[in-house]
Amino acid sequence: MAKIAIILGRLVIGGTTMDTLQAARHLQQEHELLLITGGGQKDEFEAAYLTEHLPSIRHERIQGFSGNIHLWQDWKTYRQLRKVLRRFQPDIVHTHTAKAGLIGRLAAAAERVPVLVHTFHGLMFHGYYSTFVSRFIVYMERWLAKKTTRIIALSSMQQQQIVAQYRICPLQKVHVVPLGIELDAFTEQQDSKRSFFRSRYKLDEDEVAIGIVGRIVPIKNHDLFLQVVAQLHPQFPQARFFIVGDGHLRRKLQQQCDRLDIDYTFFPEEPRKATLIFTSWITEVDKAMAGLDMVVLTSHNEGTPVSLMEAQAAGKPVVSTKAGGIDDIVRNGETGLTVKQHDAGHLCDAISQLLNNNAQRLAMGKAGEAFAQAQFRKERQVADLNLLYKSLLKM
């Protein structure tokens, strides 16, 4: 049994949080774990309630780990983190998210923790910040990599980007551990979950629900989704569209809906039938996946989008731009359709194809469910992590 400190920057609703906490639930069976988290940013939905399902894991909250640089607060976070690590005396520190990876690895190195592991859930080297800031982040990650025992990539494409495109570190330092998800939530009681979702949002049986799931932030490119809604709804009046999630850009998107003449509602405040529904945060994403008929992703950049894994596990076809590691988790033409980025026309064509062909939509959903069962199991991911941890401790 090893003592492992898991440092997760922000404990908020999102794929990174769910992945890390679900993995921790399995890892606690073999290791002594300490979970260290910070607070969320404005307009993020706190997910501290998720730790209630991890009663045997010690949890420390440290102020900080927000996305932006705040020198005085970051220094205090670093000092407090060192004290926590000094008390726990971990064999391994495993960091997740960029800010936690920076402060966490520096603190762990200063405390001479034997093994430092960092997971890149997504690469922040383009699409998030200005060119100058992006270059600075790359230089910082190259420096941090020298202090890191092993870097985890979520896909072979991400590994190639880390090693060849951005030259963060040599190939032998990067280990690929594909994500896994808890499949049962997306396969059990699907009929009742579907009925609940469709009744709540006033969906008729013949209406097709198309949703995008995730934080409303620039990298997710919801603007492209709205362009698609504006183009498709006049052609397909039976289509209803959903933005599942929330964020600081929601009001800007609502203003864009007005400009595009899209009938929309923010459901928590105005629960009525509309072409487009902003649901705000939904903590039970499995119910949303059961109720939707198609899941779309329009991101500028992605690591491994959990929403598309969950959609396929729930038997729903996906339509996505070719962002990041999409090709590793979506079989184009079999479990969904992938199109080039930033092209509303091609995205509309792909969605239209599935709206016009119910049989293809259902067949892709079934293929996606089978693919998820074969490739996305959480138990496989945890087994990979355990093998990696054990090999690093023997070095």
C-alpha positions as CSV (number, residue, x, y, z in Angstrom):
1,M,0.0,0.0,0.0
2,A,1.3,3.4,-1.0
3,K,0.5,6.8,0.4
4,I,-0.8,8.9,-2.5
5,A,-1.7,12.6,-2.4
6,I,-4.0,13.6,-5.2
7,I,-4.0,17.3,-5.9
8,L,-7.1,18.5,-7.9
9,G,-7.2,22.2,-8.5
10,R,-10.8,23.1,-8.4
11,L,-13.5,20.9,-7.0
12,V,-16.2,21.9,-9.5
13,I,-18.6,20.1,-11.9
14,G,-16.7,18.9,-14.9
15,G,-15.1,16.0,-16.6
16,T,-11.7,16.4,-14.8
17,T,-13.4,16.4,-11.4
18,M,-15.6,13.4,-12.1
19,D,-12.7,11.4,-13.6
20,T,-10.3,12.1,-10.7
21,L,-12.8,11.4,-7.9
22,Q,-14.1,8.2,-9.5
23,A,-10.5,7.0,-9.9
24,A,-9.9,7.8,-6.3
25,R,-12.8,5.7,-5.2
26,H,-11.2,2.7,-6.8
27,L,-7.7,3.5,-5.8
28,Q,-8.6,3.7,-2.1
29,Q,-9.1,0.0,-2.0
30,E,-5.3,-0.5,-2.4
31,H,-3.7,2.8,-1.2
32,E,-4.0,5.4,1.5
33,L,-5.2,8.5,-0.2
34,L,-5.2,12.2,0.6
35,L,-7.3,14.4,-1.6
36,I,-6.2,18.1,-1.8
37,T,-8.5,20.6,-3.5
38,G,-9.1,24.3,-3.9
39,G,-12.1,26.4,-4.5
40,G,-13.8,27.1,-7.8
41,Q,-13.9,30.3,-9.9
42,K,-16.9,32.6,-10.4
43,D,-19.8,31.0,-12.2
44,E,-18.4,27.5,-11.6
45,F,-20.6,25.0,-9.7
46,E,-19.0,23.7,-6.5
47,A,-18.9,19.9,-6.3
48,A,-17.8,19.3,-2.7
49,Y,-20.9,17.1,-2.3
50,L,-19.1,14.5,-4.5
51,T,-16.6,13.8,-1.7
52,E,-19.4,12.4,0.4
53,H,-19.1,9.3,-1.6
54,L,-15.5,9.0,-0.5
55,P,-15.8,8.7,3.3
56,S,-12.6,6.8,3.8
57,I,-10.4,9.3,1.9
58,R,-9.0,12.2,3.9
59,H,-9.8,15.5,2.2
60,E,-8.0,18.8,2.7
61,R,-9.3,22.1,1.3
62,I,-6.7,24.8,0.5
63,Q,-7.6,28.3,-0.7
64,G,-6.1,28.8,-4.1
65,F,-5.6,26.8,-7.3
66,S,-7.7,29.2,-9.3
67,G,-6.9,29.5,-13.0
68,N,-5.2,32.9,-12.9
69,I,-1.9,34.0,-11.4
70,H,-2.2,35.7,-8.1
71,L,1.4,35.9,-6.7
72,W,0.6,36.5,-3.0
73,Q,-2.3,34.0,-2.9
74,D,-0.3,31.4,-4.9
75,W,2.7,31.8,-2.5
76,K,0.3,31.2,0.5
77,T,-1.2,28.2,-1.2
78,Y,2.3,26.8,-1.9
79,R,3.4,27.3,1.8
80,Q,0.1,25.7,3.1
81,L,0.5,22.8,0.6
82,R,4.0,22.1,1.8
83,K,2.8,21.8,5.4
84,V,0.0,19.4,4.4
85,L,2.4,17.2,2.4
86,R,4.9,17.3,5.2
87,R,2.3,15.9,7.6
88,F,1.1,13.2,5.2
89,Q,4.5,12.1,4.0
90,P,3.2,10.7,0.6
91,D,5.1,8.2,-1.5
92,I,3.4,9.7,-4.6
93,V,2.0,13.1,-5.5
94,H,-0.4,13.1,-8.4
95,T,-1.5,16.5,-9.7
96,H,-4.4,17.3,-12.0
97,T,-5.1,20.6,-13.8
98,A,-2.6,23.3,-14.8
99,K,-2.5,25.5,-11.6
100,A,-2.5,22.5,-9.3
101,G,0.2,20.9,-11.5
102,L,2.4,24.1,-11.1
103,I,2.0,24.6,-7.3
104,G,1.6,21.0,-6.5
105,R,4.8,19.8,-8.2
106,L,6.8,22.7,-6.8
107,A,5.6,21.9,-3.3
108,A,6.1,18.1,-3.7
109,A,9.7,18.6,-5.1
110,A,10.5,20.9,-2.2
111,E,9.3,18.3,0.3
112,R,11.3,15.6,-1.6
113,V,8.4,13.4,-2.4
114,P,9.8,10.3,-4.2
115,V,7.4,10.2,-7.1
116,L,5.7,13.1,-8.9
117,V,3.0,12.4,-11.5
118,H,1.0,14.9,-13.5
119,T,-2.0,14.3,-15.8
120,F,-2.7,16.6,-18.7
121,H,-6.5,16.4,-19.0
122,G,-6.3,19.0,-21.7
123,L,-3.5,21.0,-23.2
124,M,-3.7,24.8,-22.5
125,F,-1.0,25.5,-25.1
126,H,-3.4,27.0,-27.6
127,G,-7.0,28.2,-27.7
128,Y,-7.1,29.5,-24.1
129,Y,-4.8,32.5,-23.9
130,S,-2.9,35.0,-26.1
131,T,0.2,33.8,-28.0
132,F,2.6,35.3,-25.5
133,V,0.9,33.7,-22.5
134,S,0.6,30.4,-24.3
135,R,4.3,30.4,-25.1
136,F,5.1,31.2,-21.4
137,I,2.9,28.2,-20.3
138,V,4.9,25.9,-22.7
139,Y,8.2,27.1,-21.2
140,M,6.9,26.6,-17.7
141,E,5.7,23.1,-18.5
142,R,9.1,22.2,-20.0
143,W,10.7,23.3,-16.7
144,L,8.2,21.5,-14.5
145,A,8.6,18.3,-16.6
146,K,12.2,18.1,-15.4
147,K,10.9,17.8,-11.8
148,T,8.2,15.3,-12.8
149,T,8.8,11.5,-12.6
150,R,6.1,10.7,-15.1
151,I,3.5,12.7,-17.2
152,I,0.2,11.0,-18.1
153,A,-1.4,11.7,-21.4
154,L,-5.0,10.6,-22.0
155,S,-4.5,9.6,-25.6
156,S,-1.8,8.7,-28.1
157,M,-2.6,11.9,-30.0
158,Q,-2.1,14.0,-26.8
159,Q,1.2,12.1,-26.1
160,Q,2.4,13.1,-29.6
161,Q,1.4,16.7,-29.0
162,I,3.3,16.8,-25.7
163,V,6.4,15.2,-27.1
164,A,6.7,16.3,-30.7
165,Q,4.6,19.4,-31.2
166,Y,5.3,21.3,-28.0
167,R,8.5,19.4,-26.9
168,I,7.5,19.4,-23.2
169,C,9.6,16.3,-22.4
170,P,11.1,13.2,-24.0
171,L,8.8,10.3,-25.1
172,Q,10.0,8.0,-22.3
173,K,8.6,10.4,-19.7
174,V,5.0,10.3,-21.1
175,H,2.8,7.4,-20.2
176,V,-0.6,7.0,-21.9
177,V,-3.6,6.1,-19.6
178,P,-6.9,6.6,-21.5
179,L,-9.8,7.8,-19.4
180,G,-12.5,5.5,-18.1
181,I,-16.0,6.2,-16.8
182,E,-18.5,4.6,-14.5
183,L,-20.6,2.9,-17.1
184,D,-23.5,1.6,-15.0
185,A,-25.0,5.1,-14.5
186,F,-25.4,5.4,-18.2
187,T,-26.8,2.0,-18.9
188,E,-29.2,1.4,-15.9
189,Q,-32.8,2.6,-15.7
190,Q,-32.5,4.4,-19.0
191,D,-36.3,4.4,-19.7
192,S,-37.2,6.1,-16.4
193,K,-34.4,8.6,-16.7
194,R,-35.4,9.4,-20.2
195,S,-39.0,9.9,-19.2
196,F,-38.0,12.2,-16.4
197,F,-35.8,14.4,-18.6
198,R,-38.3,14.7,-21.4
199,S,-41.2,15.4,-19.1
200,R,-39.2,18.1,-17.2
201,Y,-38.3,19.9,-20.4
202,K,-41.7,19.4,-22.2
203,L,-40.4,17.2,-25.0
204,D,-43.0,15.4,-27.2
205,E,-42.3,11.9,-28.3
206,D,-41.6,12.8,-31.9
207,E,-39.2,15.6,-31.0
208,V,-35.4,15.0,-31.3
209,A,-33.3,16.4,-28.5
210,I,-29.8,17.6,-29.5
211,G,-27.5,18.7,-26.7
212,I,-24.1,20.1,-26.0
213,V,-22.8,19.3,-22.5
214,G,-20.1,21.3,-20.6
215,R,-19.1,24.5,-19.0
216,I,-20.0,27.7,-21.0
217,V,-16.5,29.0,-21.5
218,P,-14.6,30.2,-24.6
219,I,-12.8,27.0,-25.4
220,K,-16.1,25.1,-25.8
221,N,-17.1,27.3,-28.7
222,H,-20.8,27.4,-28.0
223,D,-21.1,30.2,-30.6
224,L,-20.7,27.5,-33.3
225,F,-23.5,25.5,-31.7
226,L,-25.8,28.5,-31.9
227,Q,-25.0,29.0,-35.5
228,V,-26.1,25.4,-36.1
229,V,-29.3,25.9,-34.2
230,A,-30.2,29.0,-36.2
231,Q,-29.6,27.1,-39.5
232,L,-31.2,23.8,-38.6
233,H,-34.4,24.7,-36.7
234,P,-36.3,26.1,-39.7
235,Q,-35.6,22.9,-41.6
236,F,-36.3,20.6,-38.7
237,P,-39.0,22.0,-36.5
238,Q,-39.1,18.7,-34.6
239,A,-35.5,19.3,-33.3
240,R,-35.1,20.8,-29.9
241,F,-31.7,22.0,-28.7
242,F,-30.1,22.0,-25.2
243,I,-27.1,23.7,-23.6
244,V,-26.4,21.6,-20.5
245,G,-24.1,23.5,-18.2
246,D,-23.5,27.1,-17.2
247,G,-20.7,29.6,-17.0
248,H,-19.8,33.3,-17.3
249,L,-20.5,33.4,-21.0
250,R,-24.2,32.4,-20.7
251,R,-25.6,35.9,-20.9
252,K,-23.5,36.6,-23.9
253,L,-24.8,33.5,-25.6
254,Q,-28.4,34.6,-24.8
255,Q,-27.7,37.9,-26.4
256,Q,-26.5,36.1,-29.5
257,C,-29.7,34.0,-29.5
258,D,-31.6,37.3,-29.7
259,R,-29.5,38.4,-32.7
260,L,-30.0,35.1,-34.4
261,D,-33.7,35.1,-33.7
262,I,-33.5,31.8,-31.7
263,D,-36.4,31.2,-29.3
264,Y,-34.7,30.3,-26.1
265,T,-35.3,30.0,-22.3
266,F,-33.1,29.8,-19.2
267,F,-35.1,27.0,-17.7
268,P,-34.4,27.5,-14.0
269,E,-36.0,30.9,-14.2
270,E,-38.5,30.4,-17.1
271,P,-39.6,26.7,-17.4
272,R,-41.3,26.8,-20.7
273,K,-41.1,25.0,-24.1
274,A,-38.6,26.6,-26.4
275,T,-36.4,25.9,-29.4
276,L,-33.3,26.1,-27.3
277,I,-33.1,25.5,-23.6
278,F,-30.3,26.6,-21.3
279,T,-30.6,24.0,-18.5
280,S,-27.9,25.5,-16.2
281,W,-26.0,22.9,-14.1
282,I,-27.3,19.3,-14.1
283,T,-25.5,17.3,-11.4
284,E,-27.0,14.0,-12.6
285,V,-25.6,14.0,-16.2
286,D,-26.8,10.4,-16.7
287,K,-30.4,11.7,-16.8
288,A,-29.5,14.3,-19.4
289,M,-27.8,11.7,-21.5
290,A,-30.8,9.4,-21.3
291,G,-33.1,12.1,-22.4
292,L,-31.1,13.5,-25.3
293,D,-31.1,11.8,-28.8
294,M,-27.8,13.2,-30.0
295,V,-24.8,14.9,-28.3
296,V,-22.7,17.6,-30.0
297,L,-19.3,19.0,-29.3
298,T,-17.9,22.1,-30.9
299,S,-14.7,22.8,-28.9
300,H,-11.6,24.6,-30.2
301,N,-9.4,22.3,-28.2
302,E,-10.0,19.1,-26.1
303,G,-8.1,16.4,-24.3
304,T,-10.5,13.6,-24.0
305,P,-14.1,14.9,-23.7
306,V,-15.9,13.0,-21.0
307,S,-19.3,14.1,-22.4
308,L,-18.8,12.2,-25.6
309,M,-17.7,9.1,-23.7
310,E,-20.8,9.3,-21.5
311,A,-23.0,9.9,-24.5
312,Q,-21.8,6.8,-26.3
313,A,-22.1,4.8,-23.0
314,A,-25.8,5.9,-22.9
315,G,-26.2,4.7,-26.5
316,K,-26.4,8.2,-28.1
317,P,-24.7,9.1,-31.4
318,V,-22.3,12.0,-31.3
319,V,-21.4,14.7,-33.7
320,S,-18.1,16.5,-33.0
321,T,-15.5,18.8,-34.4
322,K,-12.1,17.2,-34.7
323,A,-10.6,18.8,-31.6
324,G,-7.7,17.2,-29.7
325,G,-8.2,13.5,-28.9
326,I,-11.7,13.1,-30.5
327,D,-10.5,10.5,-33.0
328,D,-9.4,8.3,-30.1
329,I,-12.9,8.1,-28.6
330,V,-15.3,8.5,-31.5
331,R,-15.4,6.1,-34.5
332,N,-16.3,8.3,-37.4
333,G,-19.1,6.8,-39.4
334,E,-19.8,4.1,-36.8
335,T,-20.5,5.6,-33.4
336,G,-20.9,9.2,-34.6
337,L,-19.7,11.8,-37.1
338,T,-16.7,14.0,-36.9
339,V,-16.1,17.2,-38.9
340,K,-13.4,19.8,-39.3
341,Q,-13.3,22.6,-36.8
342,H,-15.0,26.0,-37.1
343,D,-17.2,24.9,-40.0
344,A,-20.9,25.5,-39.2
345,G,-21.9,24.2,-42.7
346,H,-20.2,20.8,-42.3
347,L,-21.5,20.5,-38.7
348,C,-25.1,21.2,-39.9
349,D,-24.7,18.6,-42.7
350,A,-23.6,16.0,-40.2
351,I,-26.5,16.7,-37.8
352,S,-28.9,16.9,-40.7
353,Q,-27.8,13.5,-41.9
354,L,-28.8,11.9,-38.5
355,L,-32.0,13.9,-38.3
356,N,-33.0,12.6,-41.7
357,N,-32.1,9.0,-40.8
358,N,-33.6,7.6,-37.6
359,A,-32.3,4.1,-38.4
360,Q,-28.7,5.4,-38.7
361,R,-29.0,7.4,-35.6
362,L,-30.2,4.4,-33.6
363,A,-27.5,2.1,-35.1
364,M,-24.8,4.6,-34.2
365,G,-26.1,4.7,-30.7
366,K,-26.0,1.0,-30.3
367,A,-22.5,0.9,-31.8
368,G,-21.4,3.6,-29.4
369,E,-22.7,1.7,-26.4
370,A,-20.8,-1.4,-27.4
371,F,-17.7,0.6,-28.0
372,A,-18.0,2.2,-24.6
373,Q,-18.4,-1.1,-22.9
374,A,-15.2,-2.4,-24.6
375,Q,-13.0,0.7,-24.2
376,F,-14.2,3.1,-21.5
377,R,-14.4,1.0,-18.3
378,K,-13.1,2.8,-15.2
379,E,-11.7,-0.5,-13.9
380,R,-9.3,-0.6,-16.9
381,Q,-8.1,3.0,-16.2
382,V,-7.5,2.3,-12.5
383,A,-5.6,-0.9,-13.3
384,D,-3.4,1.1,-15.6
385,L,-2.7,3.7,-12.9
386,N,-1.9,1.0,-10.3
387,L,0.6,-0.6,-12.6
388,L,2.2,2.7,-13.3
389,Y,2.4,3.7,-9.6
390,K,4.0,0.3,-8.7
391,S,6.6,0.6,-11.5
392,L,7.5,4.1,-10.4
393,L,7.9,3.2,-6.8
394,K,10.4,0.5,-7.8
395,M,12.6,2.9,-9.7
